[in-house]
Amino acid sequence: MKLIAPSLLAADFLNLGNACNMINNSCADWLHLDIMDGIFVPNISFGFPVMEAIAPVCRKPLDVHLMITHPEKYAQRFCDAGAYSVGFHLEAVENPDETLQIIRKRGVHTCLTINPDIDVERLRPHISKVDMVLLMSVFAGYGGQKFIEKTYDRIYQLRNIMNQEGFHPMIEIDGGVNTNNAAKLFDAGADILVAGTAVFGAENPDQIIRMMKQ
């Protein structure tokens, strides 16, 4: 599986309608929404009003990435706002299964996320309970960071854990993804790549998306 999910965080916020139209008319598979609260990460992005405005316009599934404290308090509302998938950080909750259950009950795909400094092994107890795992290939909180090369080894490690446990949720990679590393990430075992600046900063975003998928 080779899916590309452009990140709205890198779009022109004065023209989000145009950004959605571009996504609709492109070969992008999902639209990735980075929700930041300024507490879990040192940045603030956008929240419910923006997502609720985008949901009726964007025809591609909305992939919500919660970079917030207490995601269990807000997960249901993001589900109800039109999310296709909702992910949150393992390190942001005391009881991941509680939040996963909230999302699953709304009929939305579940995703568990970890930063580059969190041991992949910590995901093992939850592999059977998620539809997707998001490995950050930069530290959550800012766009435009340089890709962390050890991400490839973390994908291999995660694949091994999945094989051992007998469950195979999709693997998503977020951070520093571009045309130079997309093929290698897919070859390593990634299923979905989040790309922000590489797509929205390009003269021809659809061409860049196609190049990543190929």
KAJO-V427658 format. One record per helix or strand of 3 or more residues. SS is the DSSP state (A for helix, B for strand). FROM is the first residue (numbers start at 1). TO is the last residue. If there is no record, write none. Layout:
BEGIN
{{SS | FROM | TO} {SS | FROM | TO}}
END
This chain:
BEGIN
{{B | 3 | 7} {A | 8 | 10} {A | 16 | 25} {B | 30 | 37} {A | 48 | 55} {B | 61 | 67} {A | 71 | 73} {A | 75 | 80} {B | 85 | 89} {A | 90 | 92} {A | 96 | 105} {B | 109 | 114} {A | 120 | 129} {B | 132 | 136} {A | 151 | 165} {B | 170 | 174} {A | 182 | 188} {B | 192 | 195} {A | 197 | 200} {A | 205 | 213}}
END
